[in-house]
């Protein structure tokens, strides 16, 4: 006789939760009375004749597990609170430390989850969320969490494609930096100090408040958090003129594993190098970056041109590969490729190519340049919009909002109405893809049906900076970076498997067209498919698998620095830099 459906659910929950919980309770909490936890009797065997009796017994085990989980969380909360209070006696920590029983816990947790894949009832939740208001509270959290042996996950914005800043298979707490978000702009000296919890939208707005002819080269999505964005490299639509975000960082503050607040001088040049592209969460808690601001003209030009296969999109993409990485470095032309329903051949799929561009200059000049270098684009002046730099930021994020007259203040909005389910992967292209190759790619995209590409051109300033100047190594020799992109709204496990499998299938198909030895990837397009570290005896070998893809020849230096500054590997995540004995 098969077990009733409810029994299967209970059995699954008990088997996955109870073992780890009881081990944690034994180590970290006072033992409950022996009547509650029986550590001497063997595990309950599956009944052969009485499913109902087994159901009742397993339900009891589930209730015990839930009780033990609550006890563990309460114990960690109380212990952490006592330690934090000792570190900062004048602080009322109950207002910034959220346990699972706090009514605001779920809201605080979900506010910065941008990928709905990691906002389900089955997603692992932290025991506690700490939302520091002052740097000293970050220091206290590091000291106290380390002293009780609990893992910290550091979250600065939530644009985390694999959720590793707020998900773990171990007991953990989140150190959420969103309150530490000041942006101090010194327009006279063309510098800004930006705290890690600020969003890019806040950065752009604060710069615009002080100057209409200064900007900062970073991402095009205003709700991205600064801490993760810059520490992983940080790129945007001015990278061909000014390089990456990290190429413009001149100082930083970090709280290390000992709870010390360090700046560039006190941390030393090695650690300063590592947190400019090596992923800050491997080395400590980045508090702020000080950056050089860059000049932008009073008038910039934006445009979007779209063509399908039937409208010679293939020839357009062939020519884009020749022009986008080599043209005037004031011009950035992103290429979006997406399978869509054809408007020309009814009831069939096609591929649409969209060129989305920013030119740091006027429309007449860019139309002239494109007429000579990129005739397949067919750019006309009426396709262009002239605006100021802050206007281009609004347009790149939401062209409809720009057209309806959105004000710069919209960049301060941190709230998303909803987050879709999504998956991202990345590659680098070092040799232009032939027309035949592109046609085979279109066929594969149409066959799969949903996954699209974002091609981001390099060249310009990117080719002038040495591969080892920062941990980000993908410089000269790369024509463009590719993002594989798929979003969906269906919350079912079947949909998630289907669309992530589509992304993996297209990634596999692209092998002949992308970089090799290693097949490189971009750390801020986080992708756990390319390797996960379990931090056992093979930790270093596991780290090489993804580390060589993200950092190429810079990986060994990152490991050396990590081993020096965090030898016990306290700051870690599924793809952090490992230590080497």
N, C-alpha and C positions, 0 to 999 in steps of 0.2 A: 504494500500500500504506500503510495507516495506521500511525502510530508505535505501538510497544508501550506499554501503560499505564505502565510504569515510566519510559519516556522522557518521557512527558508530565509526570510528577511532577518529574523532574529538570529539565526545561526550564523549568517554572514557577518552581521554586526559584531557578535560576540567573538568570532574567530579573529577578526581583524583588529579589534580594539583592546581586548582584555589582556592579552599577553604583555604588550608594551606598557599598558597602564599599571599593571601590577608590579612590573619591574621598576617603573618610575616611582610608584608609591613606596616601595621597599627602600629605595635609596634616599628619597627626598622628603618623606613625611614621617610623622610619628605613626607607628603601627596601629591600625584600628584594633578593636577587641577581636580575639580569635574567633568569636562567634560570627564575625562579619567576613573575615578572610581566612580560609582554611588552606594553609600552605603545605600541609602534610599529606592530604589525600590526593590521589592521582586525578587527572582531568576526567570529567564525566564522559562515559562512553555513550555512543549513540544507541538508543533503545532499539531492540529488534522487534518488539511486539506492541509497545504502547506509545505511539506518536504523541498523544495528548499529555502523557506523563512527562515525556521529554520536553514538550513545549513549555509546560509549567516550570520545569527545572531550568530550562534555558532562559526563560523570561526572568527567573530569579537571578541568574547569572548576569543578564543584561542590566537589571536594576542595580546589582552590585557594581558592575562596571561603571554605570553612570554615576553612582554614589562615589566611587573611588576617583573618578575623573573630577567631580566637583571638589572633593577633598584635596586633590593634588593642586587644582587651580587656586583654591582658597589659601592653601599653604604657601604656594609661590607668591601669591599676591601679598599676603601678610608679611612674608619674609622680605620681599622686595621693598615694600612700603617702609618697613622698619629701617632697612639699610639706607634707602634714599633720604629718609628723614634725618638720619645720623649724618649723611653727607651734606645736606642742606636744611638745617633746622628751621629756617625761617619760611620755608615753602610749604604751602598746603597741597600736598601731592594728590589728594583725593580728587582735585579738579583736573589733573592731567594724566592720571593713571586709571585706565578703564579695565575692569575685570569683566568676565563674561556675564556676570549678574548685573552689571551696570546697564540701565535702560538705554544709554547712548552708545553702547558697545557696537551694535550692528551698524548704526549710522556712521560712526567714525571709521569702522572697517571698510564699509562699502563706498564711502565718499570718493576714494581715489582708486577704485578698481575700474579700469577702463576696458578690460576684456572680460566679457560675461562668462567665458569658459571657466573662470576662477571665482565666480560669484554664485555658486550653487550650494544647496544644502549639504552636499557630500564633500565639498571642498574643505580641506583641513583648516581649522581656525586657530589663531593664536590664543594662548592663555590670557595674555594681557596686551594692551596697547598703551604705550607711553607717548605723550604728545608734548614734548618740552617747549617751554616758553623762553628759556634762557640757556645759554651754552653750558653753564654749570650743571644744569639738569641732564644734559647729554652726557657730560663727564660722569655724573653720579650714576646714571643708568648703565653705562659701560662697566664701571667698577662693580656695581651691585649685581648685575646680571652675570658677569663673569664669576663673581665670588660664589654664587649659588649654582653655577654650572648650567645655566639656561641659555639657549641660542638666541641671538639678536638677528632680526631681519630689519634692514634699514630701507625706509620708503621715503622718497622725496617728491613723487608726483603721480605715480600709478600707471604711467604709460610703460608697462612692463609686459612684453608680449608673451612671456611664459610665467608670469606671476611670482617670480622667485623672491620678490621683495616682500611678499605677504602670504606665502604658502610654504609649508614644509611638512615632511613626514615625521619630523621630530617635534617634541614639545618646544615651543618658541614664544618669544614676545616680539611685537613690532615696535620699533622706534620710528615713529612717524614725524617727519620734519616739517609738516605743513605750516606750523606756527612760526618757524624761523625763516621768514621770507622777505626780509628787508632788502631793498635795492637802493644803494646810495650812489648817485651819479655826480661826478665832478666834470662838468662840460668843459671848463677851462683847461684842465689837464687831460681831457679825453680818456678818463678811466671811470670804472664803476666797480663797486664792491657788491657782490650778489650772494645772498645766503642760499643754501642748498634747497630750501623748501619753496623758493619762489618759482613761479611758472614763467615760461618764455614770454607769454603775453604781458605779464607784469613787468618783466625786464624791458620789453619794447616800449611799453607805455611810459615807464619812468624815464627812459632815455628821451622819448619824444617830448615829454614835459619840459625838459631842460634844453633841448636842442633839436632843431628841424633839419640839421645837416650832419647828424651823427647816427650811427646804427651799430648793430653787433651781428656778426655772422653766426647764426644758429638756426634751429629748426623752424619749419613753417607752421607747425601746429601749436597754438598758444597755450594749450593746457598741459604741455609736457613740463615735467619738473626739472629744474636746473641741475640738481645734484647728480642724477643718473645720466642726464644728457651730456653734460660737459665731461664727467669722469670717464665716459665711454668714447669720447672723441668730439661728438657734436658737429653735425654738418647742416647746411641749409643752402638757400639759393644765392648766396654770395661767396660760396667756397672757391669758385674759380678765380675770383678777384682777391679774396682775403684769407683763403684757407679755412681750416676747421675752427670751431670754438676754442679748442685746446691750443691752437697755434697763436692765440691772442690772450692767453692767461699769463699773468705776471706774478701772481702770488696766490696763496691759498691758506686756509685754516683746516686742520683736521684734529679730531680727538683720537688718540692712538689707544692701543690695547691696555695701556696703563692708566688711561683716563687723563692723559696730559693734552692740553691744547697747544698745538704746534703751528707755527707759520713757516713760510719757505725757509727762512734762516735757521730756525730751530729744528725743523724736520730734516734738513739737508737736501741736496740736489737729487739724490737717488729717489727718495720717496716723492719729492715734488715731481720728478719725471714720471713716476709710476702712476700717479693719480690724474695725469693728463692723458687719458686714453686707455689706461689699464684696468679701469673699473674700480672706483673708489671703495666699494664695499668689501674688497679683498684685504684692505689695508687699515681700515678704521672708519670713522664717521666724518665725512667731509662736511664742514660747517659752512664754508664760503669760498668763492673764487673772486679774485680781483683781476679785472680784464681791461685790456686796451679797447677803446671804442674806435670805430673806423669811420672815415668820411663817406657820406652819401650825397649825391647831387640833389638840388631842390626839386628836380623833375626826373622821375623814372618812368619806364614804360613796361606795361604788362600786356600779354596777349595769350590767347588759346586758339589753336587750329586743330580741327578734328577731321580725320579721313578714315574711311573703311577700306578693306581690301579691294572692293569694287571701284573705289575712287583712287586707286594707285597708292594705297598706304604702304605696300611693300617697297616700292621705289623710294617713298619718303623715308622709310626706316633705314634703307641702305644708305641714303645720303646723310641722314641724321648722324649715323655712326662716324662718317667722315668729318662732319662739320662741328657737331656739338662739343667734342673735346678739344678742338683746335681753333675755334673762332675767337673773336675779341673776348678777353677775359672778363669784360663787364657784362657779358651775356651768358645767362644760365637757362638752358632749355631742357626741362624734364620731359621724358617721354612716357606716357601711360599706354599700356596695351591691354585690351579687355575683350573677351568674347561677348558679343551682343547679338540680338536678333536683327537680321538684315532688313533695311527699309526698301531695298531695291529688289532682292529676290525673296519673295514672301515665304514665310514659314521655314527659313533657313538661318543658320548661324553664320556670323562673320566675325572678323576681328577689327576693332576700332583703335586707331592710333591717335592719341591726343598729345600735341606739343604745348606745354604750359611754360611760360617764359617770364623772366625778369631781366630787363636791360637797364643798367645804371646810366641812363641818358635819355634823349628825346626820341620820339617816334620816327621822325624823318631819317635820323641816322641809322636806326636799327632796320628800317625797311630797306634802306640802301644796301646795308651790309648783307641782308638776307637775299636780296635780289641778285647779288653777285655770287655769294657762297652757297645758297640753299634755295635754288629756284623751285625744287620740288615742293617746298613749303607753300609757295604762292602767297606770301605775306603782303597785305596791302595796308595802307595807313588806317583805313576804316576798321581793320581788325584790331587795332591797337588802342590802348587806353593810357593816357598820361596822368600821373598822379604824383604824390610825394611818397617818400619811403614808407611811412606808417600806413598810408593808403594801400600800398602794395602788400603789406603784411595782412591787412584785413581781407584783401581780395584773394590772396593765396589760401587763406583759411576758409573763406566762404564768399564766392564771387557774387552770389545772389544778395547777401547782406551788403556787400560793397555797392552793388548797383542800386540798392534801396536806401543808400545814404548812411550806412552804419558808422557810428562815431568810434574814435580810438578807445573810448571807455569800455567798449565791448570786449576788449582784450583782457580786461580784469576779471571776466566771468570765469570762475573755476567750475561751475556746475554744468554737467552734461545731462541732458534730458534722459538719455538712455545709453547703455553701452552694448554694442553688438558682440557676437561671438566671432573670433578671428584667429588666424594663423599666419605667421610671417616666416620667410626663409630668405637667405641672401647668397649672392655669388658676385664674382668680379669677372669682367670680360676684358681680355688683353689683346685679342685679335678680332677684327670686325667679322660679324657673322654674314656669310654670303646670302645672296638672294634665294638660292635653293635651300639653304639652311633655314632661313626665315620662313619660307613656305612650308617646310616640314614642321616648324614650331607652330604656325597658325593651325595646321591640321590637328596637332596634338591638343592645343588649347580648345579648339572647337569640340573635339572628342570628349575632353574632360568637362567643359561647359561652364566653369565658374572661376577658376584661378586666373588672375591677371598679373601683369608685370609693372614695375616702376623702374625705369632706367634713369640713373642719375649721372650726368656726364662729369668727367674729371678734366685733367689738363689745367692750363693756367697756373695759378699759385700752387695747386696740389702737386704738380710735377716738379716744382722748384724746391720743395722741402724734403730733406733727407728722410729715408724710411725709418731711421732710428732716432730722429729728432724727438719723437714722442713714441709711446707704445703703439700708437696707431700706425701700421706699416704700409698701408695700401696707397702708395703715392705714384711716382713715375712708372710708366709701363701699363697702367690701368686706363682703359678707355672710358669705362663706366662701371658703376655698381648696379646690380640688379636686386630688386626686392620682389619676392613672390608674395602675392597678397590675395587673401580670400576672407570674406566676411559672410556671416549668415545669421539668421534670426531664430531658427528652429532650435529650441533648447534640448532636444533629445540627444542621447548618447549616439544614436545611429547617425544623426546629422553630423555631429562632431567627428565621428570616425570617417564618414564619407568625405567631408571636405578636407580634413587633414590628410587623408590618403590621396586626394587629388593633388594637394600641394607637394606631397612626397613623390608622386608619380611624375609630375612636371619637372621637379628638381632632378630626378634620376634621368629623365629624357635629355636634360640640358647638359649632361656631363661632357659631351664632345666640344661644347662651345665656350666653356668657362675655364678659369685658371686651374692649374694642376700643380701638384707637388710643392706646397699643399693646395688643395681646393679651398680658397680663402673665404672668409665670412666676416661680417661686421658685428661686433659685440652688442651694439645697441639694437640690432635686429635679432635679439636673443632667440636661440633655436636649440632646444634640448635634444632634438633629433641627432645632432652631430656629436653628442657625447655628454655623459653625466659623471660626476665624481661622487663616489660613495665614501671617500676618505677612510678607507681601510689600508691594508698593507700595500695595495697597488695604487695609492692615491696619485703619486707622481706620474705613473704611466697613464692613468686615466686622464690626468690633466693635460698631458701632451696631445691627446686626441683632439680636444676642442681648442686647446691653447695655441697649437701650431696654426690652426685655421684662422683664429681671431688675430693673432699677434705675429705670425710668421717667425722671423729670426729674433724678434724681441722677447719671445716667451722666456728664454733662459734667464735674461736679465730680470724680468719680472719675478721669477721664482727666487732668484738670489735676494732680491729686495724683500720679498714677502717673508722669506726665511729669517732675515735679519730683524725685521720689525715686528713680526707676529709668529715667533717660532713654534708656539703651541697651536697655531692655526685656529684661533678663536673666531676670527671674522671669516666666515665661509658661507658659500651657497653652492648650488648644484654645479655651477661652472666658474667657481672662483679660482684664483691662482693658488696652486698647492705649495706646500713647503717641501724642501728636500733635505734630508738628514746629511 
